[in-house]
Each structure stands twice: as structure tokens, then as C-alpha cells.
Amino acid sequence: MEPPSLTPESPSRPFRFCLGVVLAGAGLALVAAVLGILPGHGSPVPSRGLLSSIGIVLMAAGVQVGQWVGASGRLYDAVGAILVTAMATMAGWVALYGDERGFSTTAGVAGLSVTFHGAATLARVAFGTGAALMGLMALWAWRRVLRPRP
């Protein structure tokens, strides 16, 4: 009798593909709405940088989850570098413009919102530090993409 496996089964290929389509489609729709390609509700979007970065993260995550590129190629590394760069951009945007008028209503999800009441300086330092660290990771990732391959 074999002992039970302690590692969970990986999701099926059709499930990963469908999840990738949903994530990439949501990201593409968000970027298209921010750029004005899709018709919106008519009000200007105050945090275009943040919403564009979120859309790019969703698109890159969809490509990664759907496993649409080979795991050992240059394109795979480029998608990962795009993902980390967009995350660094988001953290930097929040550090610089997190208390912008309309940010909490734009970034709110299901009634929850990000606000900076009280320790705004501490939050800015935390997001700035995170942005700097993710920026360093992005530089390393882009270096992997641009290095010569044997």
C-alpha cells in the first residue's frame, strides 16, 4: 500500500487556461477602460497610473497562470519582468499619490477602501520601501531578459 501524497494535485490544463483567459481579459478590459477605448460611465478616472498597472498585472498573471509561454524561454522571463515592474509601479504610485482625491473610492473593492487617515507618513514609507525593493527585483528580471543566451 502506497502512502498518500502530501503534495496537492496541480490544477487541470483546461482550468488553468480558463483562469488565464479570465485574468488576462479582465486586465485588458481595465486597461482599455482607462485608455478610453471602452465606453465608461463618463467620469474621469483620477488614478490612471494605478489602474493601468493593475490591468497590466492582471494580463501578465493571466499569461503566467494559463501557461501560454514556455517556462524556460525569454518570453516567459519578459512576462515575469513586466509583472514585477507593474507591481513596483503600483507601490510607487500609492507611496506618492495615495492620498489623492478620489483614490479611496477608485481603489475601493466591495465597500473596502484604502485610506491614509492617521499615519500617512508611515504608510508612504512602507509603500516606498516596497516599491524600491520591487524595482530592484524588476531590474534583476529585466537583466535576465536582456542577457545573451548561450
Residue, then its C-alpha position, 0 to 999 in steps of 0.5 A: m500500500e502506497p502512502p498518500s501524497l502530501t503534495p496537492e494535485s496541480p490544477s487541470r490544463p483546461f482550468r488553468f487556461c480558463l483562469g488565464v483567459v479570465l485574468a488576462g481579459a479582465g486586465l485588458a478590459l481595465v486597461a482599455a477602460v482607462l485608455g478610453i477605448l471602452p465606453g465608461h460611465g463618463s467620469p474621469v478616472p483620477s488614478r490612471g497610473l494605478l489602474s493601468s498597472i493593475g490591468i497590466v498585472l492582471m494580463a501578465a498573471g493571466v499569461q503566467v497562470g494559463q501557461w501560454v509561454g514556455a517556462s524556460g524561454r525569454l518570453y516567459d522571463a519578459v512576462g515575469a519582468i513586466l509583472v514585477t515592474a507593474m507591481a513596483t509601479m503600483a507601490g510607487w504610485v500609492a507611496l506618492y499619490g495615495d492620498e489623492r482625491g478620489f483614490s479611496t473610492t477608485a481603489g475601493v473593492a466591495g465597500l473596502s477602501v484604502t485610506f491614509h487617515g492617521a499615519a500617512t507618513l508611515a504608510r508612504v514609507a512602507f509603500g516606498t520601501g516596497a516599491a524600491l525593493m520591487g524595482l530592484m527585483a524588476l531590474w534583476a528580471w529585466r537583466r535576465v531578459l536582456r542577457p545573451r543566451p548561450 
